Each structure stands twice: as C-alpha cells, then as structure tokens.
Amino acid sequence: MAPGFIYAGGSYEMNTFGLSTVNLGFGLLTLFSLTQLRLPNAFLRKSIQPIISLLTLIGRHSYSIYLWHIACRNFMNDHLHYGANLNSLLFFILSISIGIILSLIIERPFLKLRDRYVP
C-alpha cells in the first residue's frame, strides 16, 4: 500500500503500477483479516501481533473515526499549516485518536443503554 503514500495522485507512477499495488495491498489485508493467520515462526507471530491489534482497534472504532474525520480535517485546515506531508500525518493521527476517544465516551455508553433496555 506504500505507493499511496509515496506518489502523488494522478502521477504517471501512481496511475501505472501504484494503483494496482495499493489495490493488491488492500486485498491482502482483507484476506488476512478474514482468515486465521498461522505463521510458522514464533518471532513473526510476535512481531506482527501489534499490527493486528492496532488494526483491530481501528476497525472496532471505524464508524466513529468516519464520523469525526471531517471535523478533524476542518480543524486542521483552519488552524494547522505545517506542510502537506506533516499535515497529512497529523490528520491521520488526529482522526483516529478523536474517533476512538469519542467512540468510548459517546458511542459505548449509548450501546450499553440500548442493550439494557432493548435486549
């Protein structure tokens, strides 16, 4: 999925092999998320586990991240101007962080109420 972070959208590199590589990367990510990944090497299992845990955390709170990412973008456009690359990284981190925090503060309590009154 790296070409999406390296090449500009619409560039020759991105339009030729970049998009195919990004799509293959997301396809592999989807495949691995649907199967029980059994790595034969214990070192590989332990080294890939934090990545899987991070992706699981993001997936668990993805709807809230989706809901709040536009507010994060608007905040960044209005208040932070550090250059395109740093702003993109900060936007990514801010969107995920705010989405997870607000999911825990707002969404989870309401889901518990729903489960209590509408089992």
N, C-alpha and C positions, 0 to 999 in steps of 0.2 A: 504493500500500500504506500510505500515511500514516495513514488513519483508524484503523488498528490501534494506532498509537502515540498518537493524539490523544484518541479517545473511549474511555470505559470500556466494557468488555464488558457487554452486556445493556442499555445505554442506548438511548434512542429513536433517536438519531442513528446509532449503530453498527448497530442492528437494521434500520434502513430503508435507507439508502444506503451505510453504512460497509462492511458485509459484501460487498455487490456490488462496491464499488470495490476492496476488498482482493482478492477473487477475480479480478477483471479484471487487477489488477496482477500477481498471480502467474501468470496465464495469459499475459500479455505477456512476463514474464520467462522462462517456459518456452518460448514461441515464439521469442524471441530467442536462447535458448541452443541451440535445435535448428537454427537457420539460420545461414548466413554473413551477418552483418550488414554490408552495404555502404553506408556513409554517404558521400554525395557530397562533403561538406565535410571537408577535412583537419583543421580545428580541432575539429569534432565527433568525428572518429575519435580524435584525440589526447586529447580531454577525457574520452571515455567508456572509453578503454582501461584506466585504473587501476581503474575499477569492475569491468570484465570480469575483470581479473587477480585482484582481490580475491575475486570470486565464484567464480572457478576454483579459487583456493587453498582456500576454504571447502568447495567441492564435493569436491575431492580428499581432504580430511581429514574429510568429513562423518560417516563412521561412527564415528571416534574421538571427534568432538565429541558425537555422540549418546550414546556410551557414558559419557562423563565429565560430561555436563551435570547429572545428578542429584547427583553428588558435589559439584560446584560449588554447586548450589542449597543442599544441606545445609550446606556450609561457610558460605555467605552467611547463611543463616537463623540459624546458631549464633553467628556472630562479627561480622557487619556489619549495622548498623542506621542507615542514612543517610536513610531515607525511601524511599517506593515508587519514585519516578522514578529517583533516583540508584542505588538497589539494582538496578533492572531494567537500567539501562545497564551497571553493573559486572558483573552476572550474564552479560549478553550478551558482553561483552568477555572476562571470565574463562573462560567456557565455550569460546569459540572459541580463545583462546590456549592453554589447558590441553589441549584436544583436539588442536590442531596439534602442540604440543610433544611430547605423549605418542605421537602417531602417528609422529613422526620418531624418537623414542627407542625405542619398543617395536615398533610395527607394521612399520615399514620393514625393520629387521634380520631379523625373522622371515620376511617375504615374500622377502627375498633368500636366506635359507636354504632356504625352500621351493622357490624357483626353481632353486637349485643342485642339490638332491637329487631333486626331482620336476619335471623339465623339461616 
